[in-house]
Amino acid sequence: RTIAVLLVIFAIDITCVAQRASMPELPGWTLPPAGLPAASVREAYHGMIEGSRQRVNKGEQEGEAPCALARQAVNDRHEARLVARLLGSGLVAALLQVRDAFVYGT
């Protein structure tokens, strides 16, 4: 029974990796291989967020509207979260998407 459960989990994890293949190219950023450990996923996420923070700071200095900068920051965080999830376990990514649908309606 334990082997059957592990095989199901493995199958789900493999099929979830397919969602990476359909991801759009991100300008200036190359996706590392899937299945990274959680610490590496977190590091990649924080790197993407830092890039967003730098773009927002530059926008502030150039006088962009605060609402536009806030919208950009929200979009960047959403994209970073989705991309970071795909770097780790496909199963965890799928479970988090289901959780988000129930909790946040997204």
FIVO-696921 format. One line per 2 residues: their letters; for each residue y, z, x of C-alpha. Coordinates in Angstrom, 1 decimal, padded with zeros to 4 digits. Last residue first. Example, Ala and Ser with C-alpha at 12.3 -4.5 7.8 and 13.67 -1.06 7.14 Angstrom:
<rs>
sa> -001.1:007.1:013.7 | -004.5:007.8:012.3
</rs>
This chain:
<rs>
tg> 032.9:-007.6:-007.4 | 032.6:-005.1:-010.3
yv> 033.5:-002.2:-008.1 | 030.6:000.1:-008.5
fa> 027.9:-002.1:-010.0 | 028.8:-005.3:-008.2
dr> 029.5:-003.4:-005.0 | 026.1:-001.8:-005.1
vq> 024.4:-005.2:-005.5 | 026.4:-006.5:-002.6
ll> 025.4:-003.4:-000.5 | 021.8:-003.9:-001.3
aa> 022.0:-007.6:-000.2 | 023.7:-006.7:003.0
vl> 021.1:-003.9:003.7 | 018.3:-006.4:003.2
gs> 020.0:-009.0:005.4 | 020.1:-006.4:008.2
gl> 023.1:-006.7:010.4 | 025.5:-009.5:011.1
lr> 025.7:-010.5:007.4 | 027.3:-007.2:006.6
av> 030.0:-007.9:009.2 | 030.9:-011.2:007.5
lr> 031.2:-009.7:004.0 | 033.3:-006.7:005.3
ae> 035.5:-009.0:007.4 | 036.2:-011.3:004.5
hr> 037.2:-008.4:002.2 | 039.3:-006.8:005.0
dn> 041.1:-010.2:005.6 | 041.7:-010.7:001.9
va> 043.3:-007.2:001.5 | 045.4:-007.7:004.7
qr> 046.6:-011.1:003.4 | 047.6:-009.7:000.0
al> 049.5:-006.9:001.8 | 051.3:-009.4:004.0
ac> 052.2:-011.5:001.0 | 053.5:-008.4:-000.8
pa> 055.5:-007.3:002.2 | 057.3:-010.7:002.4
eg> 057.3:-012.3:005.8 | 060.1:-011.3:008.2
eq> 058.8:-012.7:011.4 | 058.2:-009.2:012.8
eg> 056.3:-008.2:009.7 | 054.2:-011.4:010.0
kn> 053.3:-010.5:013.6 | 052.3:-007.0:012.5
vr> 050.2:-008.5:009.7 | 048.5:-010.9:012.2
qr> 047.8:-008.1:014.7 | 046.3:-005.9:011.9
sg> 044.0:-008.8:010.9 | 042.8:-009.1:014.5
ei> 042.2:-005.4:014.5 | 040.2:-005.7:011.3
mg> 038.0:-008.4:012.9 | 037.4:-006.2:015.9
hy> 036.6:-003.2:013.7 | 034.0:-005.3:011.9
ae> 032.4:-006.5:015.1 | 032.2:-002.9:016.4
rv> 030.7:-001.7:013.1 | 028.1:-004.5:013.3
sa> 027.3:-003.5:016.9 | 026.8:000.1:015.9
ap> 024.6:-000.9:013.0 | 022.2:-002.8:015.1
lg> 022.4:-006.6:015.1 | 020.0:-008.5:012.8
ap> 021.9:-011.7:012.7 | 023.0:-013.5:015.9
pl> 026.7:-013.6:016.8 | 029.1:-015.5:014.6
tw> 031.7:-017.4:016.5 | 035.4:-016.7:015.8
gp> 038.5:-018.8:016.4 | 038.5:-020.2:012.9
le> 035.7:-018.9:010.8 | 033.1:-021.5:009.9
pm> 031.9:-021.2:006.3 | 028.8:-019.2:005.5
sa> 025.8:-021.1:004.2 | 023.6:-020.3:007.1
rq> 024.4:-016.6:006.9 | 023.0:-016.5:003.3
av> 019.7:-017.5:004.7 | 019.4:-014.1:006.4
ct> 018.8:-012.7:003.0 | 015.5:-014.5:002.8
id> 014.3:-012.8:006.0 | 015.2:-009.3:004.8
ia> 013.6:-009.8:001.4 | 010.4:-010.9:003.1
fi> 010.4:-008.0:005.5 | 010.9:-005.5:002.6
vl> 008.0:-007.1:000.7 | 005.8:-007.0:003.8
lv> 006.7:-003.3:004.4 | 005.8:-002.5:000.8
ai> 002.5:-004.3:001.1 | 001.8:-002.5:004.4
tr> 002.4:000.8:002.8 | 000.0:000.0:000.0
</rs>
